[in-house]
């Protein structure tokens, strides 16, 4: 039963009574580091932006557009993120820190407004 529960939940399970007090059950599901929603100044979905991210000042990597105006930036990456959204000649950046526990990153969500 524990294995079934662990495979269905996207976070760590606390030890059950039959486990030792320091055992943690983690899932194998990878967690997205940052989920970004992109809108314009009227809060209309922006679907044609290009997003990139850096972690701790490293090389820029592309974010993946998952649906309309929602992008995933990083998978199981923790650190200080700088997200850059570009649309036509406009560019906006946002900063967010992603931490992790003993199993996965603690995903963050943010909204970027760009015209």
N, C-alpha and C positions, 0 to 999 in steps of 0.2 A: 504494500500500500504506500509506503514512504517513497519508493522509486516512482510510482505513478504520479504522486503529488509533486515531487521534485521536477519531473519533466513538464508539468503543466504550468508551473508558477515561474514568472520571470525574475525571481529574486531568491535570496537565500532563505532556507527554512531554519527555524530555531531547532535545536536538538529535541528529539522526542524522548520520552521517559526511558526507553530502552537503550538510549545512546549515552555515551559518557558526556559530561557537562561541557567539554571543549570541542565536541564534534560539530561541524557545520556541514550541511548538505547544500551544495550549489547546483544550479541548473547548468545546462550546456548551451542555453540560449544566449547569444551575444547581445549586449546592450549598446544602443546608440548613445554616443557621447552628448551631442547637441542636436536638437530638432529645432529648425528655424522656419517660421512662417513669414512670408514677405508680402507686404501690402503697400498701397500708395497712400497719399495724404488723406484720401476719402475712405480709407480702410477697405478698398477694393483689392481683391486678390491680384497679385503680380505674378504672372506665370512665365515671363520671359527674362527673368534675372539670371545672372550667372553667379554662383557662390563658390568661394574658396575659404579654406581655413588654415591656420597655422597653430601648432601647439608648442608652447615654451620657446617661441622664436624660431622654430624649425622651418623647413621648406613648406611652401604652399601646396595644398592638396585640394582637389575638387570635392565639393559637397554633391550628394546625389539627390536629384529631384525625385521624390517618391510619389507625390500626388499634387496636381495643380500648383499651388504656391507653398508647398511644404518640402523642406530639404533636410536630409540627414547629413550631419558633419561628424565624421569619425565613428569608429566602432571600437569599444573597449579601450579608448585612449583617455587618459586623465592628464590634467595640467591646465595651464592658462591658455585659453583659446582666443584667437582673434578671427572673427568671421567677417569676410568682406563680400558685400553684394554689389554687383555692377549691372546697370541697366542703361542702355544707350550711353550717354556721357556722364551719368550720375553714379557716384560711388558712396556707399555707406559702410561703416565698420561698427562692430559691436564686440565687446569683451565679455567673457564668462569663464569662470573657473569650474572645472569638473573634477570631482573627487571620486574615490572608490572605496569600497569596503573589501572584505576578504574574498568576495566572489566576483563582483562586477563594478563598473563605473556607475555613479549616481547620475543618470542622464539629466540634462538641463534643457529647458525650452525657452526660446526667446522669439520676439517679433522684431523684424527690421522694417522700417518705413522708408521707402524710396520712391521717387517720382521719375 
